[in-house]
C-alpha cells in the first residue's frame, strides 16, 4: 500500500505490531533516502556532451512514517471477551460509534441512570438515522461529534489537531471514534495506542456531559418506542438541552473574561473549551442566532480570539452561512467576517470563489439595514478588493451603487461617518493599480463625488479617506500607458481641490492630501516625458500647458506646507516630495483604519442597537479608568458648586509663592480649574508646569516646536476629564497637546488666504495712513487671538492683522465659516457663550457681536448706534455673573454691554494715566484684577476699588490670570518670575 495510509490493528498485543511497523517504516524511509541520493548522482550529465536516455525508477513520494496507525491494546494486553459486546469491539467503536456507545453505556453498573430498565433490544430500535439531526439517533450523533471534537481541541497540540481533525473528513471521523474506543477499551483494561501518539483523553470532563445526554435520551426511549409501535413515523420527543447548556457555559466564560482590561490579560486567557461546540451549533437553525451572537462577542476580544477561532475551524461554517437569507443574522455575520478579514486576508480567494461577496453587497445596498451593519459590509468588500485583482474585477459592478451611497444627503454626520468612510476606502482600493476600474470610476463620476466630500464632509476620517482614494486614483493613472481625455481633465480637477484641502484643520487629512498631490506631480512628470502617457487624440501642447499651470500651483502649495505647516510630519513629507519626486511617498492611513477591527470591545461601537444585549456580556474598556473618571466627576462637581465669592477677595494679599522660574518671560498664564497646577507659556516657545506651591511638576516643560514664533494664547480643553492644552502662536497656528503624554494631537493654521495664509474672501487690515500713503504707521507685533468654547467644542480665532473671525469646529476639525467685522480696527480679544453668542473686543474700544448658532452663516448683532466717547483699546472682554459683557481698556476704562438691547454704558471709573499692562476677571465672583505700572488693583465688576497692592515690580508684569473657581491669582513678570496671590491673611507686601 502506498503512503499515507491508515492501519488498524484490532488484535491482542497490538502495540507490538505497531512498534514493529514503525521500525519497518523507519528502515524503508532510510532506503528511500539512499535511493533518492543515488538518483541525484546518476542524473549528472555525461562528459562526452551527449545525453544518454535513462530509465528513472518510480519512488514513493511520501515515507511510510506518514502512515496513521491505530492499535486496540498494549504489548501485554488481551482483547476483552465480553459476550454482550462484539468480538471486534475496537473496530466497532471506529465504525459504528453511537451503537457501541449506547450498548456499553447500558452495560455499565456503576453509572446511575434515570431509567435503568433500558435493555439492548430497545437500544437497537432507537428511531432515526445518524445523518438526520432532527431525529433522536441523529441528535446523539451530532452531540457525539461536538463532544469528541471539543475534547480533542482542548487536549491536543494545535498542529496535531489540524492534521487529524481538520484536513480530511474521513480521518477526522475516525479519530473522533478513536476517542470513544479509548474510553471503552480502558473500561476493560486495554490501553489503546496510536501513531502519532495521543495523550490520554478518556477522563475528560466533557464525557460527563455526553453521559448526561445519553441518559436524558434513554429516559424518553420507552415513550418514543410506544409511539413508533402505534404507527407514528416521526415520534415526538424533547430535544436534548446539551447545546443550550454549552452555550450558557460559553456565555458565562465571556461574562467573566470580558472585564479584563489590559492586552496582556486578554492575550493570556485560557481558551474556552466550548468553542468547538459553538461552531457545531451554527448548524442548528434553532440555536444559530444565539451562537452567532456569542461567537461575535468572543471574536471581539481581539486577534487572539480570531486566531483561536480560525484554528478550531470556523471558516467553513461561517462561509456556508453567507448563503443564509435571514435578516436577523446579518449584523452578526458581517461583524464576524469583519473580525476575520481584519486579521486574515487569505480568506479573499474562498469568499470570491463561493460568491460570498454577494451577501455583503446586498447588505451594503439594503437601506433597511442599520448604518453600522452597512459600514461593516463595506469594510468586508474593501478587504476583498485589497491587493486582489480577481476581487476588483468581481466587485467592479458595485462601484456606481457605492457612489450613490456617498451622494445620499445625511443630517447628522456621526450616523453615517463609518459607512461613508468604508464606502470611500472601497473605491480607493477597488481602482488601486487598476486602470480599467479608473475608467469605470470616471463614468460613474466617483472622483467628483469624492472631491465634494473632501471639501464639505464633517468627519475628518471621511475627508482623509476621500484624499486617500483620490491619491490611489492618481497613482493608478501614473501606472497606465495611456490616459483618456476625461481622465486627464479629472486629474487636473482633483489636484485643484486637493490644493484647497491643504488648509484642512486635520493633520490626518492634510497628510493624505499631500500624498495625493505627490501622485499628481508624478503623473505630470510622466505626461511631459513620455509620449505614450497621454492619448494621441489630445492636443499635446494644450495638455502640457494645462498641466503646467496646475503643476506650478501644486509645487507652490507643497513648498508652502514645508515652510509653514505646524505639523512636523507634514513638513517632513513635503520636504521629501520637494527633494526627490521619484521617491515613493505613502502613509499608514488605510492600515490604521483597518486596525480598528483588530482591537477589543468594538461590537457595541460597530453594531450598536443592531444587536441584542446578552446577560453577563458587559464590556468595559478599563474599569480602573472608569472609577478614576467617576471620581474626577464628583470632585469637579464639588468645585463648581462651591466657587469663591466676592467677600472672599476682600483681603486677597498673601503671596503663596514668588519664584524666578527661568530666564524666559511668561507670556500667558492659565490655572487649571480642577487640578493643582498652572501652565505658563514663555518667550522661548515652551510651556512650563508648576504646582500651586511653586514647585515644578513631574513633567515640567513642553516644547511647542514653534521656532521663530511667539505664543499668544493658551487654553485647557476637556479640563474636567483628560486635559488637552491648546496653544496659539502669532503665525495663526493652533496646536493641541495631550497634557499627560505631552504628545501633539492636532495642529493647523486657523487663518489663511490665497497669498498670506488668510481666507481668500478677506483682506489684511491696512497698516498705512490714508492721508499720506508714503508714511507708514508704526504697528505692534501681530497678535493671534483665540477663544475656546468647551460646551460647543469650538474655537473662535482672529488676529490684529485681519478683519474677520474664523469659527472652527474642533470635533469636525474644519472651519465652519468666517464672520466679517467690516472695521478698520483690529480684534484684540474674543469671548463666546454656549448659546452661540460671540463677541470681539476691538482696538478702537468697540465690541462686535455675532450670533453663531447657524451652521450656514453668522448673524451679526449690530453695534450700538450711539457714538462712543473716545475709548482706548480693549484688552479684556469677559462675561459677568449677570450675563452682561464687561470690557476693560488699556487705560483701565470699564464698559458694560447689554447684548439684548444693543446698549452699553461706561462705568464711573476714573481714567488712569497709567497704562494697564494686564487684566483678568474672575468668572464667579465679579472681581477683576488690573496690573498697572506701580500697583496691582482689585475691583468689583461695577468699578468699585476693593484694594490695591503697590510696588514698583508691577511695572514688569507681563501677564496675569485668575483661577476659574478658587481665590487664586497668578502673575507673571518680564524677568521670568511668577507670583501667586490668595486671600487667606492680611499681607501688605508682595
Phi, psi and omega in degrees: 000143179278164180255151001275145178227168178243127180243132178245122180252093181260078183205166175292152182056038186297332182295329177297314180299318181297317181293322177295322177299319180296316178299318178297319180295321178295322178294315178299320181297320178294318179297322178294321177297317178296320180295320179294322179294320178294321179298321179295324180287321181283346182275001180292147181293150181286156182287338181282348179089352179265132179284131180255118180298131180235150176265115182271121179292148180275122179248146178300141181286327183240151179280150174295350175295343178276355180292151178259129184240134179231126180240149187277335185202178182278185185296321185251028185243147177254153178293147178294146181236069179260120183295341180274357179238155179297152180295322177269060185301318182297314180294323178295323176297324182283334186253323179231071189294319184293317180298314181291321180299319179292317180298313182295321182296321180292329182284341184286125181269344184269006181252126178280118184251153179291330180223095183284359185269009179283131178242178184296323181297321179293325180299319183291347183258008179302124185286157175104177176235160183291342182270348181259102185291344179277348178268166182295314180293320179294324178294320177297319178296321179296315178296318179300317178300316180295318182295310183293321176301316183291319178299315180296317182294326181276348186248334187259153170299151188298324181291320178291321178299316179298319182291317188269333188242358182228339185278330183217130183296320181293316179297318180298316180296320181296318182283332171299318178291330178296326177297320176295318180299321178300316182294315183289316181294327177298324181294345178247019174081016180252134179255106181295156180225160182201162169223116008291148181291138181243147177290160178296134180229010186285345181252014180298142187294342178291343175297331177295322177294324177294317178298320180294320178297319177297316183297316180294327178290312182293334177300325182271352188301315179303318179295320181294319181293325176298321179294318180293323178293333179275004175098005178282119184285325179239086183296151181271131176211161181274119181300155182292146177269012185302309185291321177297320179294320180291325175295323177296318178298319178294322178295322177296318177300317179296318181298324180285324188261352178286346180274355178295138193256327187260160179296320180298319179297318181291320183289339181258019177294148170281130186298141178287125186290344182274001186302316177298328179292323178301321179293321177297324182292337178301340179280347182262124181293329183288329182253002192297315184295318179295320179296319178295321179298314180293322178295319178298317180291328176293313179297335180290351176294328178142192184297328178302316181292322179296313178298322180294318179294322178294325180291331180277348175102040182290331193303305183297331181292308184285337175292320179294327182289346177293351174271356182290153183247357183287128178291335181294336183272346187302311182303320183288317183294315181292327178291316180299316179292329176296318178295321181289311183293333177293336182257322187227101179280354179296345179289347182308314187298312183292321181295315180295318181296322181270009179062028179291338180295337179295329177295316180291325178295314180296325178291316181298319186270359179274107183290347178284338181286148176299151182299327178295320178292318178295324178295320177296320177297320178296321177297317180298318177294324177298319179295327182288337178257359183287109179056035180222103186298319180299320177295321177298318181293318181292327186258009178299328181294339185279343188304313179298326180289327176292321177297321177299321177298317181291337178272359180285124179292143179230149182271317180241120188293333181294331182293329186239007185298318179293319178297315179293323180300309185281335172294320178293315180294330174300314178299316182299322180277333182292325181254009180293122180056031181225098184295323179297318178295326178296320178296318177296325180296322179296320181295326179271004178058034179296316178300323178298317179298317180295323179296319179295317179293324180300325182273335193238341187289147185278340182272123178299324180293322178294318178297320177296321178296323177297315178296320179297315181295320176295326177294317178292329176297314180291323179291327176292329177294322181290338182275349181271166179266343184209135178248137174287164180298320181294321179291326176296315178295321181296322179295321179294317179296319180298319180297321179298316179293322180296322178299316179298327183281356174293347177267009181299150181283350182257123175299329178300316179292314184297325178296315179294325176297318181295319177296318179297319177295327175298319178295324178294317179298321176296319177298318179297317180299318179291324183290336180264348181250344182241128181283351183260000183283320182258141183302149183289342182277001177262138176297116188295324180291314180297320180298315181297318179295320180298312180292325182299321179296312180291323179301316179297319179295319179295316180299316179297320180295319179295320178295323178296319177299316181298332184268332192233344187294134181283353180268123184297320179297323178296317180297314179300316181297316180295319179295324177296317179296320182293317186282326184214095184293330184278352180286129179300129179241127180206162177239179179255027186298312182297317178296323179296319178296319181291331185294341181294341178271353177265354179272175185267161171057055179246000188294320179289327177292317187278325185252330177056235182286358180284358179232160176269147179275124182267144177300136179080358182263048179276129182244130177223122185299319182204104184292325178296318178295324179299314182291323179292322178291323177297319178296320178296323181300312183289324176298314180297322179298318179295322179293320183289325183275354179231060181281168176289146180247175183301320182296334182290344186261005184299327182230050183276080187228354183281137177269115178291315175203161174214104184233146168268109190274329180192180176278350182272143180282128173291126183261324181221138177238141172219128175264128181297131185291340185235329178266161184267062174207163177233160179239133179239124174266126186249176186287351176270003178082022180244161171250132177245141184243128182227144172288166183291350174265005177096347180283145180291148176288172181300312172258093193270345185225137174232122179274117183289327179085022181257077182293131178079009179237166182242136178283125181252330186226155181206127180216154172264131175251136181055042181298338181286345185229256178258107192290133168246154182241124180257121183240131177243135180245166189288355173267019178069022180266138175244132177234137179241123182247150168280123186295321185286315181266347183059029179270138177287120182265321182204156178198148178195165174269118186277336181232124182209160169211182190301325183244328187242022178062032172242170182295138187294338182273002182237170180230156174292147179292135183295138180246014181251158180281123183298328183279339181215095186291345181274349181254125180262130179284130177298134181237150176283164179302148178300134180238128179272132184242128183224140171232126179260127177251107185293320184295322183261355184055047181235152174239126174259126186229142175205188183205160178287358183249004182227170184239037177210166177240128178265133180253114182251132172267112187290324179295319179275343180057046178209156179278122180286311176188180177239154181241116181283135173271339180050043183226149176279346178275162186257161178276127180249337179203156183226151173212149179215161179236166182291344178276006178094000179283141179221140179224146180236129174270126190259167181289341179265008177091358180270166178233130177252131184242147181221147171258106187256029180286332182285142175279344185272309183201150179282158177249111181291137172262116190302138175292162182303139182283336180287143181289145181262151170294157178309123186233125183287178187298138178278125180251348179211135179226119185221165177253128179277181183290348177262015178060037173241144182288142175232118179254144178237128181266171180285358173250012176086007178288139177246133179223134178257137185238125176260112186290321184296321182260358180055040177238162178216159179214132178277131182285148183286071178248130180300130177287131183262148176281345179278137181286134176278119184279325181200154181207153176204157180237133177287134191286341185239354189239002181057040177238139176235155178238135179235132175254117176252188186288346181223004184203159171249111187257141174242123182230161170278165179289358175259005176097355181286134180279122175280306176188169173220157178243115184264133176188142182293339181295336181292349174292344181258013181294130178254333181192160173207159183202136174277154165288145185295327184236325187269171183270069182223142176224124176257137182232131176252148184236159184295336181278006177092011181260161178231147173227147178235129181247144175221185187235039184279321183227176178262092176246130186260001181240159178284000000 
